[in-house]
């Protein structure tokens, strides 16, 4: 078994889908023990928004759980643009596993996310000049990798170029601008090093340990749900484009009351009334969309609360309509919905696209749950319902 510790649900699902493509039976676990049949277990700690101390505790606990379940080696999945208390989680896992160092390769060149000359770029543009500068929780005000990680002295944190020998630092960040660079760093791995990073480096690690991407994506077993519910908790441009396209296609779109952005309560009566409208729309439409429906919120606490309210609404809708294929975008929204519904173990059944995975709910197999990061776009086949 291979173990993954991820700081959000979309990251855990993304790596689970990669494992599926490499022929591994993959499972995402939000709570409890992994299943015995899984060959790849991805634990979601939901820790990106936690304090450094709490994030470290959760990461160490997840590492301990996966090792106890039989994992032969672990991978720490981090946000590809370095959001969250990453260093605290890595340090906690190193202590738990009694390892001397971690090799962190956050770049994901296939998605246009590269690191070179100590700087982070999105499609060739410094990250602090992109929309990530407006992130409500972790605004990117610099492109310097050391600054993005929170700094540290050279003996503890070093950034290395491809071809450099690994220094004796506690955390080594490997630059990468191509798939070949990711493969180079995977060849530097030994069992005394904790590998960490984004999806691209994990795929390179699988190949370096003898796995090959020759297995077709598995399709969900049995009849698929007729109804589709999209839960859009991101304020990214790709989300706005998707919602505009759905409206143009005549798909019903429902947003949260605008008063919630000013701190108003989402009362049971208000939630249930809106849920009834959504359920009625399903009588004449196969697909409906729920969105936050508000201007981007800069306050991280308010933004997190809105994701919870959106999950509350989605849960109320599902309680009225029964089984459905639920599509959720944005890690906070996806995990809030999964926890609200009580879903704890999710079998990975399809890699829909880079960053997007379809999961089957162990507790309720009639439900399918497709998740992706908010900054990624949905595939055309999802948008058209093909």
Secondary structure by P-SEA (a helix, b strand, c coil): cbbbbbccaaaaaaaaaaaaaaccbbbbbccccccccccbbbbbcccccccaaaaaaaaaaaaaaaaaacccbbbbbcccccccaaaaaaaaaaaaacccbbbbbcccccccccccccbbbcccccccccccccccccccccccccccccccccccbbbbccccccccccbbbbbbccaaaaaaaaaaccccbbbbbcaaaaaaaaaaacccccccccccccccccbbbbbbccccaaaaaaaaaaaaaccbbbbccccccccccccaaaaaaaaaaaaaaaccccbbbbcccccccccaaaaaaaaaaaaaaaaaaaaaccccbbbbccaaaaaaaaaaacccbbbbcccccccbbbbbbcccccbbbbbbcccccccccccccc
